[in-house]
Amino acid sequence: MIAMPAIDMAKFRARAVNVHIHAYDVYCGRAGNGYGDGYFGNYSAIPGDAGDIRVRIARVKDFLVCFRHRMGLIHSERWKGVKILGQPIEFGEIEYRRRVNTLHGALGCHCVPALCHVEVYVAWINDGPAGLARLEARIARLEVQV
């Protein structure tokens, strides 16, 4: 019998990391920061100070709607006609779904450890719809606290 090397399953699961502190496998911040193309960035246009937890909550909730729309989970008029990196947001984007479903390992953004849109990717990758539901419950608890 041939001995097979152990597979580190942790690298196939996703986790959010800060790009300034930790090594990352995929950059998930916005374009223009010199880290990557920004494909997985949060392009929510909700105004306000990123340090304000209420603004962070609103931006992550807005991103969650966009994520679900692009993944084909729900249809949203909110993102109709909006363009990201020059491309229109579409319902059930095949390429977006393919790329999201290949994400794994350390997903880097500048916001982490603060509430960040990367948590949407992590929730989906690690636990699918149940992970998104748990993230929404966590966000609802945060809203009550502020």
C-alpha positions as CSV (number, residue, x, y, z in Angstrom):
1,M,0.0,0.0,0.0
2,I,1.3,3.5,-0.9
3,A,1.3,6.0,1.9
4,M,-0.6,9.2,1.0
5,P,0.5,12.5,2.4
6,A,-1.8,14.1,4.9
7,I,-4.0,16.8,3.4
8,D,-4.4,20.0,5.4
9,M,-8.1,20.5,5.2
10,A,-7.9,23.8,7.0
11,K,-6.5,25.4,3.8
12,F,-9.6,24.4,1.9
13,R,-11.8,26.3,4.4
14,A,-11.9,30.1,4.3
15,R,-11.0,32.7,6.9
16,A,-10.8,36.4,6.8
17,V,-7.4,38.1,7.4
18,N,-6.0,41.6,7.4
19,V,-3.8,42.2,4.4
20,H,-1.5,44.4,6.5
21,I,-0.8,41.8,9.1
22,H,-1.2,38.3,7.6
23,A,-0.4,36.4,4.4
24,Y,-3.4,35.9,2.3
25,D,-4.4,33.5,-0.5
26,V,-6.9,35.8,-2.2
27,Y,-7.2,39.6,-2.1
28,C,-10.8,40.6,-1.5
29,G,-10.5,44.3,-1.0
30,R,-11.3,47.0,-3.6
31,A,-9.1,47.7,-6.6
32,G,-6.6,50.5,-6.6
33,N,-4.8,49.7,-3.4
34,G,-1.9,47.8,-5.0
35,Y,-3.0,44.5,-3.6
36,G,-5.1,43.0,-6.4
37,D,-7.7,43.5,-9.1
38,G,-10.5,44.1,-6.6
39,Y,-12.8,41.5,-8.2
40,F,-14.1,40.4,-4.7
41,G,-14.2,43.9,-3.2
42,N,-17.2,45.5,-1.6
43,Y,-18.5,48.2,-3.9
44,S,-21.3,49.4,-1.7
45,A,-21.9,53.1,-2.1
46,I,-23.3,53.7,1.3
47,P,-21.7,56.9,2.5
48,G,-20.2,57.5,5.9
49,D,-17.1,56.9,8.0
50,A,-15.8,53.3,7.7
51,G,-14.9,53.4,11.4
52,D,-18.5,53.8,12.4
53,I,-20.1,50.4,13.2
54,R,-23.5,51.5,11.9
55,V,-21.9,52.3,8.5
56,R,-20.0,49.0,8.5
57,I,-23.2,47.1,9.3
58,A,-25.1,48.9,6.4
59,R,-22.3,48.2,3.9
60,V,-22.1,44.5,4.8
61,K,-25.9,44.2,4.6
62,D,-25.8,45.9,1.2
63,F,-23.0,43.6,0.0
64,L,-25.0,40.6,1.2
65,V,-27.9,41.6,-1.0
66,C,-25.4,42.1,-3.9
67,F,-23.8,38.7,-3.2
68,R,-27.1,36.9,-3.2
69,H,-28.2,38.6,-6.4
70,R,-24.9,37.8,-8.2
71,M,-25.0,34.2,-7.0
72,G,-28.6,33.8,-8.2
73,L,-30.1,33.2,-4.8
74,I,-32.4,36.2,-4.8
75,H,-33.3,38.8,-7.3
76,S,-32.7,42.4,-6.2
77,E,-33.7,45.6,-7.9
78,R,-31.2,47.5,-5.7
79,W,-28.2,46.4,-7.9
80,K,-30.0,46.6,-11.2
81,G,-27.9,48.7,-13.7
82,V,-25.0,49.1,-11.2
83,K,-21.5,48.4,-12.7
84,I,-18.5,47.0,-10.8
85,L,-15.1,47.3,-12.4
86,G,-16.9,48.4,-15.6
87,Q,-19.1,45.3,-15.8
88,P,-22.9,45.4,-15.0
89,I,-24.2,43.4,-12.0
90,E,-26.3,40.6,-13.3
91,F,-28.6,38.0,-11.6
92,G,-26.9,34.6,-11.3
93,E,-23.6,35.5,-12.9
94,I,-22.0,32.2,-13.9
95,E,-18.4,33.5,-13.8
96,Y,-18.9,35.1,-10.4
97,R,-20.4,31.9,-9.0
98,R,-17.6,29.9,-10.4
99,R,-14.9,32.2,-8.9
100,V,-16.6,32.4,-5.5
101,N,-16.9,28.7,-5.3
102,T,-13.2,28.3,-5.9
103,L,-12.2,30.6,-3.0
104,H,-10.4,29.0,0.0
105,G,-7.8,29.7,2.6
106,A,-7.0,33.2,3.8
107,L,-9.2,35.9,2.2
108,G,-7.6,39.3,2.7
109,C,-9.0,42.7,3.2
110,H,-8.0,46.0,4.9
111,C,-11.1,46.0,7.3
112,V,-10.5,42.7,9.2
113,P,-10.9,42.2,12.1
114,A,-13.7,44.8,12.0
115,L,-17.0,43.7,10.5
116,C,-16.2,43.2,6.8
117,H,-17.8,42.0,3.6
118,V,-15.2,39.2,3.5
119,E,-17.3,37.5,6.2
120,V,-20.0,36.9,3.6
121,Y,-17.6,35.0,1.5
122,V,-16.3,33.0,4.5
123,A,-19.8,32.2,5.6
124,W,-20.8,31.0,2.1
125,I,-17.6,29.0,1.5
126,N,-17.6,27.3,4.9
127,D,-21.3,26.7,5.4
128,G,-23.4,27.7,2.4
129,P,-26.9,29.2,3.0
130,A,-26.7,28.2,6.7
131,G,-23.5,30.2,7.1
132,L,-25.2,33.3,5.5
133,A,-28.2,32.9,7.9
134,R,-25.8,32.8,10.9
135,L,-24.0,35.9,9.7
136,E,-27.3,37.7,9.3
137,A,-28.3,36.8,12.8
138,R,-24.9,38.1,14.1
139,I,-25.4,41.4,12.2
140,A,-28.9,41.7,13.6
141,R,-27.5,41.3,17.1
142,L,-24.9,44.0,16.4
143,E,-27.6,46.3,15.2
144,V,-29.5,46.0,18.5
145,Q,-26.3,46.8,20.4
146,V,-25.6,50.1,18.6
